[in-house]
Amino acid sequence: MATSDPDTARPDDWLDHLALWAARHQEQDGALPLERCVVDVSSPELTGAQLIGAPEMAELGGTTASTLRAYISRGNSEVPRPQAVVGGRDQWARAVADDWVESRKRS
């Protein structure tokens, strides 16, 4: 961020933003190769207190945890991909879970 120009137009899409960063990074004298760079993003929605597991996700969606897991194992596109895996268990951001519940109500 030390070399970021705040007046530069910001892309709406994260991948576009990352590509812009990579292009600008490589233009710098003495820049590390991209494979040696780490890009880290923090998000309050992804803190431990905001993540919920399959039992909570299922309860919000009006189903059981085993049914939710069955949907996931079958690749049911209606179930959002988890935002994290903690201790081998899928975790969803509360906002993503709420969106999923709303989409289930509409269908």
Secondary structure, DSSP 8 states (H G I E B T S, - for coil): -TT--TTS---SSHHHHHHHHHHHHHHSTT---GGG-------GGGSGGGEE-HHHHHHHTTS-HHHHHHHHHTT-TTS---SEEETTEEEEEHHHHHHHHHHHHH-
